[in-house]
């Protein structure tokens, strides 16, 4: 037990003993000396306890300000978003996500060379000066199209914790929403302006001429129908998107659905319905799907082939079993085809290869966007292939209701 007493403790104990002896020598009373000795020992113990508490506090503070150890490194690595621990101007620690974004070399580097973004460097410099900073947006960090939100908070002393939050997807979604509203407004405004112009003309003297009146009224009717088609497509797209997280559960006979759609389109597009040729495998497996949405998918694909295929050329519609419990649907035309650089964007809302031709043929620019969302809701796959001057081939893979039927 005595081994734990420090030299400073032995010195203090000696002083207490000498004080007690001095008290006895002056008073000649052992009771006075005993009281003096006891008081000194109590004071010594109290001082020792206070010193131990101070030493414990100092050790804890030292641990807090020490270089991060394995425990904090594991904790920061568990965070999905990039996180940096910065001491002064040096990156003391970078989690796995930060190393993936900025490189494995960032730990130990100057933060200005680790992040290499002017806005980030200026932001961290202001934070180092003790100024509270709101989050900022960094554009182009890690990639030209990437957007990050940088948040930083001061810890003890000169240490700061920096977090990077990926906002690329949310920014893209917001841009898509803004573009959609702008495009929808434009698509509605154009026919409305035409209708208003012709109605105002009819209200003047031009309305008295029967031929002019008939022609203008026909144009007004066509533009009104164009608005009707656009509104219907917008509502369809909205309904499909609302259901996209709820897989369909009905059983659908795709072969019967193809026959119904082909019959409905028989007289459309100046008799192009006569060019539709059906190649449906007998005994085609049933699908698990939404009959209304699949019918809309067929109307859009076959309708596009009728509009953009050359008059008199066949519009081939195929349906056959495929591997892995799937059913393959193919709609192919012999038209002008589509250049390869347009193919990735064909399913975007309001995207048109030839806007003027599309509008003249009654297209709303939403047909293939609807097809894509129907396929996604049915957990299928969509592929569009085209050769300029030869035509376009759209392939849709849909899941059979009973995959065992195909596998057998």
MIVEXDREN-33415 format. One record per residue (C-alpha): y, z, x; residue number from 0; residue in three letters. Coordinates in Angstrom, 1 decimal. Layout:
<kepas>
v|w|u|pos|code
Y|Z|X|NUM|ALA .
...
</kepas>
This chain:
<kepas>
v|w|u|pos|code
0.0|0.0|0.0|0|UNK .
2.3|0.8|2.9|1|UNK .
1.8|-2.7|4.3|2|UNK .
4.0|-4.1|1.6|3|UNK .
7.1|-2.1|2.7|4|UNK .
9.6|-4.1|4.6|5|UNK .
11.5|-2.9|7.6|6|UNK .
14.6|-2.6|5.4|7|UNK .
12.6|-0.4|3.1|8|UNK .
11.5|1.9|5.9|9|UNK .
15.1|2.2|7.1|10|UNK .
16.2|3.2|3.6|11|UNK .
13.4|5.8|3.3|12|UNK .
14.4|7.3|6.6|13|UNK .
18.0|7.6|5.4|14|UNK .
16.8|9.4|2.2|15|UNK .
14.8|11.8|4.3|16|UNK .
17.6|12.6|6.7|17|UNK .
19.9|13.1|3.7|18|UNK .
17.5|15.7|2.2|19|UNK .
17.1|17.6|5.6|20|UNK .
20.9|17.6|5.9|21|UNK .
21.3|19.1|2.5|22|UNK .
18.7|21.9|3.3|23|UNK .
20.5|22.7|6.6|24|UNK .
23.8|23.0|4.9|25|UNK .
22.6|25.0|1.8|26|UNK .
19.5|26.7|3.1|27|UNK .
18.0|26.0|-0.3|28|UNK .
14.8|23.9|-0.6|29|UNK .
15.5|23.2|-4.2|30|UNK .
18.8|21.5|-3.3|31|UNK .
16.9|19.5|-0.6|32|UNK .
14.2|18.5|-3.0|33|UNK .
16.7|17.3|-5.6|34|UNK .
18.5|15.3|-3.0|35|UNK .
15.2|13.8|-1.8|36|UNK .
14.1|12.9|-5.4|37|UNK .
17.5|11.4|-6.2|38|UNK .
17.4|9.3|-3.1|39|UNK .
13.9|8.0|-3.8|40|UNK .
14.9|7.0|-7.4|41|UNK .
17.9|5.1|-6.1|42|UNK .
15.7|3.5|-3.5|43|UNK .
13.2|2.4|-6.1|44|UNK .
15.9|1.0|-8.4|45|UNK .
17.5|-0.9|-5.5|46|UNK .
14.1|-2.3|-4.6|47|UNK .
13.4|-3.4|-8.1|48|UNK .
16.8|-5.1|-8.4|49|UNK .
16.2|-6.9|-5.1|50|UNK .
12.8|-8.2|-6.3|51|UNK .
14.4|-9.5|-9.5|52|UNK .
17.1|-11.3|-7.6|53|UNK .
14.5|-12.8|-5.2|54|UNK .
12.4|-14.0|-8.2|55|UNK .
15.5|-15.6|-9.8|56|UNK .
16.3|-17.3|-6.5|57|UNK .
12.8|-18.6|-6.2|58|UNK .
12.9|-20.0|-9.7|59|UNK .
16.2|-21.7|-9.0|60|UNK .
14.8|-23.2|-5.8|61|UNK .
11.8|-24.6|-7.7|62|UNK .
14.1|-26.2|-10.2|63|UNK .
16.3|-27.9|-7.6|64|UNK .
13.4|-28.9|-5.4|65|UNK .
12.1|-32.5|-5.0|66|UNK .
10.1|-33.3|-8.1|67|UNK .
6.4|-32.5|-7.8|68|UNK .
3.2|-33.9|-9.2|69|UNK .
3.6|-32.1|-12.6|70|UNK .
7.0|-33.7|-13.4|71|UNK .
5.8|-37.0|-12.1|72|UNK .
2.9|-37.0|-14.5|73|UNK .
5.1|-35.9|-17.4|74|UNK .
7.6|-38.7|-16.7|75|UNK .
4.8|-41.3|-16.3|76|UNK .
3.6|-40.5|-19.8|77|UNK .
6.9|-41.8|-21.3|78|UNK .
6.5|-45.4|-22.5|79|UNK .
10.1|-46.5|-21.7|80|UNK .
11.4|-46.8|-18.1|81|UNK .
12.8|-43.4|-16.8|82|UNK .
14.5|-42.7|-13.5|83|UNK .
15.3|-39.3|-11.9|84|UNK .
18.4|-39.8|-9.7|85|UNK .
19.6|-37.3|-7.1|86|UNK .
23.1|-38.3|-5.9|87|UNK .
22.9|-42.0|-5.4|88|UNK .
19.1|-42.1|-4.6|89|UNK .
16.2|-42.7|-7.0|90|UNK .
14.1|-39.6|-6.6|91|UNK .
11.4|-40.6|-9.1|92|UNK .
10.6|-43.6|-11.2|93|UNK .
7.9|-43.6|-13.9|94|UNK .
5.3|-46.4|-14.3|95|UNK .
7.4|-48.4|-16.8|96|UNK .
10.4|-48.3|-14.5|97|UNK .
8.4|-49.5|-11.5|98|UNK .
7.0|-52.3|-13.7|99|UNK .
10.5|-53.4|-14.7|100|UNK .
12.4|-52.8|-11.4|101|UNK .
9.6|-53.0|-8.8|102|UNK .
7.3|-50.5|-7.0|103|UNK .
9.9|-50.1|-4.2|104|UNK .
12.6|-48.4|-6.3|105|UNK .
11.6|-44.8|-5.6|106|UNK .
13.7|-43.6|-2.7|107|UNK .
16.2|-46.5|-2.9|108|UNK .
19.9|-46.3|-3.6|109|UNK .
20.3|-46.7|-7.3|110|UNK .
22.8|-49.5|-6.8|111|UNK .
20.1|-51.7|-5.1|112|UNK .
17.3|-50.4|-7.3|113|UNK .
18.8|-51.4|-10.7|114|UNK .
21.0|-54.3|-9.4|115|UNK .
23.1|-54.6|-12.5|116|UNK .
26.9|-54.3|-12.2|117|UNK .
27.3|-52.6|-15.6|118|UNK .
24.6|-50.1|-14.8|119|UNK .
26.1|-49.3|-11.4|120|UNK .
29.5|-48.7|-12.9|121|UNK .
28.0|-46.6|-15.7|122|UNK .
26.1|-44.3|-13.2|123|UNK .
29.2|-44.0|-11.0|124|UNK .
31.3|-42.7|-14.0|125|UNK .
28.5|-40.3|-14.8|126|UNK .
28.4|-39.0|-11.2|127|UNK .
32.1|-38.2|-11.5|128|UNK .
31.2|-35.8|-14.3|129|UNK .
32.4|-38.0|-17.2|130|UNK .
30.2|-38.1|-20.3|131|UNK .
29.2|-41.7|-21.1|132|UNK .
27.9|-43.2|-24.3|133|UNK .
24.9|-45.5|-24.1|134|UNK .
25.6|-49.0|-22.8|135|UNK .
23.8|-52.3|-23.3|136|UNK .
22.4|-54.2|-20.3|137|UNK .
21.8|-58.0|-20.8|138|UNK .
19.5|-59.9|-18.4|139|UNK .
17.8|-56.9|-16.7|140|UNK .
14.2|-57.9|-16.1|141|UNK .
14.8|-61.4|-17.7|142|UNK .
17.5|-63.6|-19.0|143|UNK .
16.7|-62.9|-22.6|144|UNK .
16.0|-59.2|-22.3|145|UNK .
18.3|-56.5|-23.6|146|UNK .
18.2|-52.8|-22.6|147|UNK .
20.1|-49.7|-23.8|148|UNK .
20.8|-47.4|-20.9|149|UNK .
21.1|-43.7|-21.6|150|UNK .
21.8|-41.1|-18.9|151|UNK .
22.2|-37.3|-19.0|152|UNK .
23.3|-34.9|-16.2|153|UNK .
20.9|-32.2|-15.2|154|UNK .
21.6|-29.4|-12.9|155|UNK .
23.7|-30.0|-9.8|156|UNK .
23.8|-33.7|-8.8|157|UNK .
20.7|-34.8|-10.6|158|UNK .
20.7|-37.3|-13.6|159|UNK .
17.9|-38.5|-15.9|160|UNK .
18.3|-42.2|-16.8|161|UNK .
16.3|-43.8|-19.6|162|UNK .
16.1|-47.6|-20.4|163|UNK .
15.2|-48.5|-24.0|164|UNK .
14.1|-52.0|-24.8|165|UNK .
16.2|-53.5|-27.5|166|UNK .
15.1|-57.2|-27.1|167|UNK .
13.0|-57.3|-30.3|168|UNK .
15.6|-55.5|-32.4|169|UNK .
18.4|-57.8|-31.1|170|UNK .
16.2|-60.9|-31.8|171|UNK .
15.5|-59.7|-35.3|172|UNK .
19.1|-59.1|-36.0|173|UNK .
20.0|-62.5|-34.7|174|UNK .
17.3|-64.0|-36.9|175|UNK .
18.7|-62.2|-39.9|176|UNK .
22.3|-63.4|-39.2|177|UNK .
21.1|-66.9|-38.6|178|UNK .
19.0|-66.9|-41.8|179|UNK .
22.0|-65.7|-43.9|180|UNK .
24.2|-68.3|-42.3|181|UNK .
21.7|-71.1|-42.8|182|UNK .
20.9|-70.1|-46.3|183|UNK .
24.6|-70.0|-47.2|184|UNK .
25.1|-73.4|-45.6|185|UNK .
22.1|-74.9|-47.4|186|UNK .
23.4|-73.6|-50.8|187|UNK .
27.0|-74.4|-50.2|188|UNK .
26.4|-78.1|-49.4|189|UNK .
24.9|-79.1|-52.8|190|UNK .
27.2|-76.8|-54.6|191|UNK .
30.2|-78.6|-53.1|192|UNK .
28.7|-81.9|-54.1|193|UNK .
28.2|-80.7|-57.7|194|UNK .
31.7|-79.3|-58.0|195|UNK .
33.2|-82.6|-56.6|196|UNK .
31.3|-84.8|-59.0|197|UNK .
32.0|-82.6|-62.0|198|UNK .
35.7|-82.6|-61.2|199|UNK .
35.6|-86.4|-60.9|200|UNK .
33.8|-86.7|-64.3|201|UNK .
36.5|-84.5|-65.8|202|UNK .
39.1|-87.1|-64.9|203|UNK .
39.3|-90.7|-65.9|204|UNK .
36.0|-91.6|-64.1|205|UNK .
34.0|-89.8|-66.7|206|UNK .
35.1|-92.4|-69.3|207|UNK .
33.1|-95.2|-67.6|208|UNK .
29.4|-95.0|-68.9|209|UNK .
27.9|-96.4|-65.6|210|UNK .
29.9|-94.1|-63.3|211|UNK .
29.2|-91.1|-65.6|212|UNK .
25.4|-91.8|-65.6|213|UNK .
25.3|-92.2|-61.8|214|UNK .
27.4|-89.1|-61.2|215|UNK .
25.3|-87.0|-63.6|216|UNK .
22.2|-88.2|-61.9|217|UNK .
23.6|-87.0|-58.5|218|UNK .
24.6|-83.7|-60.0|219|UNK .
21.1|-83.2|-61.4|220|UNK .
19.5|-84.0|-58.1|221|UNK .
21.7|-81.6|-56.3|222|UNK .
21.0|-78.9|-58.9|223|UNK .
17.3|-79.4|-58.4|224|UNK .
17.8|-79.2|-54.7|225|UNK .
19.4|-75.8|-55.1|226|UNK .
16.5|-74.8|-57.4|227|UNK .
13.9|-75.7|-54.8|228|UNK .
15.8|-73.8|-52.1|229|UNK .
16.1|-70.7|-54.3|230|UNK .
12.4|-70.9|-55.2|231|UNK .
11.4|-71.3|-51.5|232|UNK .
13.6|-68.3|-50.5|233|UNK .
12.0|-66.2|-53.2|234|UNK .
8.6|-67.3|-52.2|235|UNK .
9.3|-66.4|-48.5|236|UNK .
10.6|-63.0|-49.6|237|UNK .
7.5|-62.2|-51.6|238|UNK .
5.2|-63.3|-48.9|239|UNK .
7.0|-61.2|-46.3|240|UNK .
6.9|-58.2|-48.6|241|UNK .
3.1|-58.5|-48.8|242|UNK .
2.4|-59.4|-45.2|243|UNK .
1.0|-55.9|-44.3|244|UNK .
-1.3|-56.0|-47.4|245|UNK .
-4.2|-58.4|-46.8|246|UNK .
-5.3|-60.3|-49.9|247|UNK .
-8.5|-59.2|-51.6|248|UNK .
-9.3|-61.9|-54.2|249|UNK .
-12.1|-64.5|-53.8|250|UNK .
-10.8|-68.1|-53.6|251|UNK .
-12.7|-71.4|-53.8|252|UNK .
-10.8|-73.5|-51.3|253|UNK .
-12.5|-76.7|-52.3|254|UNK .
-11.5|-76.3|-56.0|255|UNK .
-8.0|-75.4|-54.9|256|UNK .
-7.7|-78.6|-52.8|257|UNK .
-8.8|-80.7|-55.8|258|UNK .
-6.2|-79.1|-58.1|259|UNK .
-3.3|-79.6|-55.6|260|UNK .
-4.3|-83.2|-54.9|261|UNK .
-4.4|-83.9|-58.7|262|UNK .
-1.0|-82.2|-59.1|263|UNK .
0.5|-84.4|-56.3|264|UNK .
-1.1|-87.6|-57.4|265|UNK .
2.1|-89.1|-58.9|266|UNK .
4.5|-87.6|-56.4|267|UNK .
6.6|-89.4|-53.7|268|UNK .
6.5|-92.9|-55.2|269|UNK .
2.8|-93.0|-55.7|270|UNK .
1.9|-91.6|-52.2|271|UNK .
-0.7|-89.4|-54.0|272|UNK .
-3.0|-92.5|-54.1|273|UNK .
-3.2|-92.2|-50.3|274|UNK .
-4.7|-88.7|-50.3|275|UNK .
-8.3|-88.7|-49.1|276|UNK .
-10.4|-85.5|-49.4|277|UNK .
-13.2|-84.6|-47.1|278|UNK .
-14.5|-81.2|-48.2|279|UNK .
-17.9|-80.0|-47.0|280|UNK .
-20.2|-79.4|-50.0|281|UNK .
-21.0|-75.7|-50.5|282|UNK .
-17.8|-74.7|-48.6|283|UNK .
-17.8|-70.8|-48.2|284|UNK .
-15.5|-68.8|-50.5|285|UNK .
-12.4|-67.3|-48.9|286|UNK .
-10.8|-63.9|-49.2|287|UNK .
-7.3|-64.8|-50.1|288|UNK .
-4.4|-65.1|-52.5|289|UNK .
-4.9|-68.3|-54.6|290|UNK .
-1.2|-68.7|-55.4|291|UNK .
-0.1|-68.5|-51.8|292|UNK .
-2.9|-70.8|-50.6|293|UNK .
-1.9|-73.3|-53.3|294|UNK .
1.6|-73.1|-52.0|295|UNK .
0.4|-73.7|-48.4|296|UNK .
-1.6|-76.8|-49.6|297|UNK .
1.4|-78.1|-51.5|298|UNK .
3.7|-77.8|-48.5|299|UNK .
1.3|-79.3|-46.0|300|UNK .
0.1|-82.2|-48.1|301|UNK .
3.7|-82.7|-49.4|302|UNK .
5.0|-83.0|-45.8|303|UNK .
2.3|-85.5|-45.0|304|UNK .
3.3|-87.6|-48.0|305|UNK .
7.0|-87.5|-47.1|306|UNK .
6.8|-88.1|-43.4|307|UNK .
3.7|-90.4|-43.2|308|UNK .
4.2|-94.1|-43.3|309|UNK .
3.8|-95.6|-46.9|310|UNK .
0.3|-96.9|-47.5|311|UNK .
-1.3|-94.9|-44.7|312|UNK .
-4.0|-92.3|-45.5|313|UNK .
-3.3|-88.6|-45.9|314|UNK .
-6.5|-87.0|-44.8|315|UNK .
-7.3|-83.5|-46.1|316|UNK .
-10.4|-81.9|-44.5|317|UNK .
-12.1|-78.5|-45.2|318|UNK .
-15.3|-77.4|-43.4|319|UNK .
-17.0|-74.3|-42.0|320|UNK .
-16.1|-73.2|-38.5|321|UNK .
-17.4|-70.7|-36.0|322|UNK .
-16.8|-66.9|-36.1|323|UNK .
-16.8|-66.7|-39.9|324|UNK .
-13.9|-69.1|-40.3|325|UNK .
-13.1|-72.1|-42.5|326|UNK .
-11.1|-75.0|-41.0|327|UNK .
-8.5|-76.8|-43.1|328|UNK .
-6.9|-79.9|-41.7|329|UNK .
-4.1|-82.1|-43.1|330|UNK .
-3.3|-85.2|-41.1|331|UNK .
-0.9|-88.1|-41.6|332|UNK .
-0.1|-91.4|-39.8|333|UNK .
3.6|-91.2|-39.4|334|UNK .
6.3|-91.3|-36.8|335|UNK .
5.0|-88.1|-35.2|336|UNK .
7.0|-85.3|-33.7|337|UNK .
8.2|-84.9|-30.0|338|UNK .
6.5|-82.1|-28.1|339|UNK .
9.7|-80.2|-27.5|340|UNK .
10.2|-79.7|-31.3|341|UNK .
6.6|-78.4|-32.0|342|UNK .
7.2|-74.7|-31.0|343|UNK .
10.2|-74.4|-33.5|344|UNK .
8.7|-76.2|-36.5|345|UNK .
7.9|-72.9|-38.3|346|UNK .
11.4|-71.5|-37.9|347|UNK .
13.4|-71.2|-41.0|348|UNK .
15.7|-74.2|-41.7|349|UNK .
14.6|-75.9|-38.5|350|UNK .
14.5|-79.7|-38.9|351|UNK .
13.6|-82.4|-36.5|352|UNK .
15.8|-84.9|-38.5|353|UNK .
18.1|-82.9|-40.8|354|UNK .
19.5|-85.9|-42.6|355|UNK .
16.1|-87.4|-43.3|356|UNK .
14.7|-84.1|-44.4|357|UNK .
17.4|-83.5|-46.9|358|UNK .
17.2|-87.1|-48.3|359|UNK .
13.5|-86.5|-48.9|360|UNK .
14.1|-83.2|-50.7|361|UNK .
13.1|-80.8|-47.9|362|UNK .
14.5|-77.3|-47.9|363|UNK .
13.6|-76.5|-44.2|364|UNK .
11.4|-73.6|-45.3|365|UNK .
8.1|-75.3|-46.0|366|UNK .
6.4|-74.7|-42.6|367|UNK .
8.0|-71.2|-42.4|368|UNK .
6.2|-70.4|-45.7|369|UNK .
3.0|-71.9|-44.3|370|UNK .
3.2|-69.7|-41.2|371|UNK .
3.7|-66.5|-43.2|372|UNK .
0.9|-67.3|-45.6|373|UNK .
-1.5|-67.9|-42.6|374|UNK .
-0.3|-64.6|-41.0|375|UNK .
-0.9|-62.7|-44.2|376|UNK .
-4.4|-64.1|-44.4|377|UNK .
-5.1|-63.1|-40.8|378|UNK .
-5.7|-66.8|-39.9|379|UNK .
-4.4|-69.2|-37.3|380|UNK .
-2.1|-72.2|-37.4|381|UNK .
-1.9|-75.1|-35.0|382|UNK .
0.4|-78.2|-35.2|383|UNK .
-0.4|-81.2|-33.0|384|UNK .
1.5|-84.5|-33.1|385|UNK .
1.8|-87.7|-31.2|386|UNK .
5.0|-89.7|-31.4|387|UNK .
4.2|-93.0|-33.1|388|UNK .
0.8|-91.9|-34.3|389|UNK .
1.2|-89.0|-36.7|390|UNK .
0.8|-85.2|-37.1|391|UNK .
-2.2|-83.0|-37.6|392|UNK .
-2.0|-79.5|-38.9|393|UNK .
-5.0|-77.2|-38.6|394|UNK .
-5.3|-73.9|-40.4|395|UNK .
-8.2|-71.4|-39.7|396|UNK .
-8.9|-69.0|-42.6|397|UNK .
-11.5|-66.2|-42.9|398|UNK .
-14.5|-66.7|-45.1|399|UNK .
-15.2|-64.0|-47.7|400|UNK .
-18.8|-63.7|-46.3|401|UNK .
-19.0|-64.6|-42.6|402|UNK .
-22.7|-64.3|-42.8|403|UNK .
-22.9|-67.4|-44.9|404|UNK .
-21.4|-69.5|-42.0|405|UNK .
-23.4|-67.7|-39.3|406|UNK .
-26.7|-68.3|-41.1|407|UNK .
</kepas>
